[in-house]
Amino acid sequence: MTTTNETNDSSHQLLMQIPVIIIVAGLLATLFTAWTEPGISPNPVLNDYQAINANSTSISPNPIATEVVIPVGIVAGHSGNDSGSVCADGLKEVDINLAIASLVQKQLAEKGIKSEILQEFDPRLTNYKANLLLSIHADSCTFINAQATGFKVAAALSNPHPEKSARLVLCLRKNYAKTTGLTLHNSVTSDMQDYHAFNEINPDTVAAIIEVGFLNLDRQILTQKQDLVAQGITNGIMCYLNNEDINP
């Protein structure tokens, strides 16, 4: 049987514990509040995330970088390297190549086609990507014979897109002959087919090299009618880009 004294002792002990319980509860509440505030949070990433969301309703993702591809690359033969062929009176092949390349770039721009001029051993040629790459050169200034006149066009001997290369060559041959009146000099050399840039550019870039004429017998058109020469090249490029009919 529980006596009155025992009941009074139990009640007294319970009353003594209540203040302790209240104090402990208050301390726990204070610690919990401090721990969850951003300024005291042990996770700085969480702080940054909370701060951003406090000032903004959305977070824009970083833009994805995209590679810009120039449709047409034009190599001005020998530029930035040497003079190329030099005539007795000082006429330099490199000057002819640069002048024609600049005119081709201008004519393409008038048709809405972007292009860029590269030097002979331009570092940009490494893995170069474009719809097509054309290297412009001129032939020897030395008199060889009466047949040393006309132009030449060639592509790489080996490439992953032979049908595209063949089409580019045919477009250039047909339009250059038609525009300039010069005849095709069918003497493509191994140096043309093994042209260094063919091995440097991206495999998907279709490329060719053109010898616009001989600096000896074709000197007049190469120096006095450069607009016409450039137009022949531009027409050939547009033939390829527009997939024009190249049947005879």
C-alpha positions in Angstrom: 0.0 0.0 0.0 1.4 3.5 -0.9 1.5 5.9 1.9 0.7 9.6 1.8 4.4 10.4 2.4 5.5 8.3 -0.5 3.1 10.1 -2.8 4.2 13.5 -1.7 7.9 12.5 -2.3 7.2 11.4 -5.9 5.3 14.6 -6.7 8.1 16.6 -5.2 10.7 14.8 -7.4 8.6 15.4 -10.6 8.3 19.1 -9.9 12.1 19.3 -9.4 12.7 17.7 -12.9 10.4 20.0 -14.9 12.8 23.1 -15.0 15.6 20.8 -16.1 13.5 19.5 -19.0 12.5 23.0 -20.1 16.1 24.1 -20.1 17.3 21.2 -22.1 14.5 21.6 -24.6 15.4 25.3 -25.1 19.0 24.5 -25.7 18.2 21.9 -28.3 15.8 24.3 -30.1 18.5 26.9 -30.2 21.1 24.6 -31.6 18.8 23.2 -34.2 17.9 26.8 -35.4 21.5 27.8 -35.6 22.6 24.7 -37.5 19.9 25.2 -40.2 20.6 28.9 -40.9 22.5 29.4 -44.2 25.3 31.4 -42.6 26.2 28.6 -40.2 25.5 25.6 -42.5 28.5 23.3 -42.8 27.8 22.9 -46.6 29.0 26.0 -48.6 27.5 24.6 -51.9 24.1 24.5 -50.1 24.7 28.1 -49.0 25.4 29.2 -52.6 22.3 27.3 -53.9 20.1 29.0 -51.3 21.5 32.4 -52.0 20.9 32.1 -55.8 17.4 30.9 -55.3 16.7 33.7 -52.9 17.5 36.3 -55.6 16.4 34.5 -58.7 13.5 32.4 -59.8 15.5 30.4 -62.4 19.1 29.5 -63.2 20.1 29.7 -66.9 22.4 26.9 -68.1 25.7 27.7 -69.6 25.6 27.9 -73.4 27.0 25.0 -75.3 30.0 26.0 -77.4 29.5 25.3 -81.1 32.2 25.1 -83.7 31.9 27.7 -86.5 32.8 26.3 -89.9 33.7 28.7 -92.8 32.1 27.4 -96.0 35.2 28.1 -98.2 38.9 28.2 -97.4 41.3 29.8 -99.9 45.0 29.3 -99.7 47.0 32.0 -101.4 49.9 30.0 -102.6 53.3 30.7 -101.2 52.0 33.6 -99.0 53.7 33.9 -95.7 56.4 31.5 -96.9 58.3 32.5 -100.1 57.8 34.2 -103.4 57.1 31.2 -105.5 58.1 31.6 -109.2 59.9 34.9 -109.9 60.1 36.4 -113.4 63.2 38.2 -114.7 61.5 41.6 -114.3 60.6 40.9 -110.6 57.0 39.7 -111.0 56.4 37.3 -108.2 53.9 34.4 -108.2 52.9 35.0 -104.6 51.6 38.5 -105.5 49.5 37.1 -108.3 48.1 34.4 -106.0 47.2 36.9 -103.2 45.5 39.3 -105.6 43.4 36.6 -107.2 42.6 35.0 -103.8 41.4 38.4 -102.5 39.2 38.9 -105.5 37.7 35.4 -105.2 36.9 36.2 -101.5 35.2 39.4 -102.5 33.1 37.8 -105.3 32.0 35.0 -102.9 31.0 37.6 -100.3 28.8 39.3 -103.0 27.0 36.0 -103.4 26.6 35.6 -99.6 29.3 33.0 -99.2 31.7 33.3 -96.3 35.4 32.5 -96.9 38.8 33.1 -95.4 42.2 33.4 -96.9 45.0 31.2 -95.5 48.7 31.3 -95.9 50.7 28.5 -97.5 51.7 26.8 -94.2 48.9 28.4 -92.1 48.6 26.7 -88.7 44.8 26.8 -89.2 45.2 24.1 -91.9 45.6 21.5 -89.2 42.3 19.6 -89.1 40.8 22.5 -91.1 37.0 22.1 -91.6 35.1 23.7 -94.5 32.8 22.8 -97.3 35.8 23.1 -99.6 39.4 24.3 -99.6 41.1 25.6 -102.7 44.8 26.5 -103.1 45.6 29.1 -105.8 48.9 29.0 -107.6 50.4 30.1 -110.9 52.8 28.2 -113.1 56.4 28.9 -114.1 57.6 32.2 -115.6 60.3 30.4 -117.6 59.5 29.8 -121.3 59.3 26.0 -121.8 57.6 25.7 -125.1 54.7 27.0 -127.1 52.4 24.6 -125.3 53.2 25.9 -121.9 49.9 27.8 -121.5 46.6 27.2 -119.8 45.6 26.0 -116.4 45.6 22.9 -114.2 43.3 21.5 -111.5 43.9 18.5 -109.3 42.7 16.9 -106.1 44.4 14.5 -103.7 45.3 11.1 -105.1 43.7 9.4 -102.0 40.8 10.9 -100.0 37.7 9.5 -98.2 35.3 11.4 -100.6 36.6 10.8 -104.2 33.3 11.5 -105.8 33.1 14.9 -104.1 36.7 15.7 -105.1 36.1 14.7 -108.7 33.0 16.9 -108.8 34.9 19.9 -107.4 37.7 19.4 -110.0 35.2 19.1 -112.9 33.3 22.2 -111.7 36.5 24.2 -111.6 37.8 23.0 -115.0 34.5 23.6 -116.8 33.8 27.1 -115.4 37.4 28.3 -115.4 37.8 27.4 -119.0 34.5 28.9 -120.0 35.0 32.2 -118.1 38.7 32.9 -118.9 39.1 31.3 -122.3 42.2 29.5 -121.2 42.6 25.8 -122.1 43.2 22.9 -119.7 46.9 22.0 -119.6 46.6 18.3 -119.0 49.9 17.8 -117.1 49.0 17.4 -113.5 52.1 16.8 -111.4 52.6 14.5 -108.4 53.4 17.7 -106.4 49.9 18.9 -107.1 48.3 15.6 -106.1 50.5 15.3 -103.0 50.0 18.9 -102.0 50.9 19.2 -98.3 47.5 20.8 -97.2 45.7 17.7 -98.5 47.3 15.7 -95.6 46.7 18.4 -93.0 43.0 19.3 -93.3 40.1 17.4 -91.8 39.3 14.3 -93.9 35.8 15.6 -94.5 37.0 18.8 -96.1 36.9 18.5 -99.9 40.0 20.1 -101.4 41.7 21.0 -104.7 44.6 23.0 -106.1 44.5 25.2 -109.2 47.4 26.5 -111.3 45.7 29.5 -112.9 48.1 29.9 -115.8 51.7 30.2 -116.8 53.4 33.5 -115.8 55.1 33.5 -119.2 52.6 32.9 -122.0 49.6 33.7 -119.9 51.1 36.8 -118.2 48.6 39.2 -119.8 45.5 37.7 -118.4 47.1 36.9 -115.0 48.2 40.5 -114.5 45.7 42.6 -116.4 42.5 40.6 -116.1 42.6 39.3 -112.6 38.9 40.0 -112.1 38.2 37.5 -114.9 40.5 34.9 -113.5 38.9 35.2 -110.1 35.5 35.0 -111.6 36.4 31.7 -113.3 37.4 30.3 -109.9 34.3 31.8 -108.2 32.0 30.2 -110.8 33.7 26.9 -110.2 33.2 27.1 -106.5 29.5 28.1 -106.8 29.0 25.2 -109.3 30.2 22.8 -106.6 28.3 24.4 -103.7 25.1 24.6 -105.7 25.4 21.1 -107.0 25.1 22.4 -110.6 25.0 20.2 -113.6 28.5 19.5 -114.9 27.7 17.4 -117.9 29.3 18.6 -121.1 
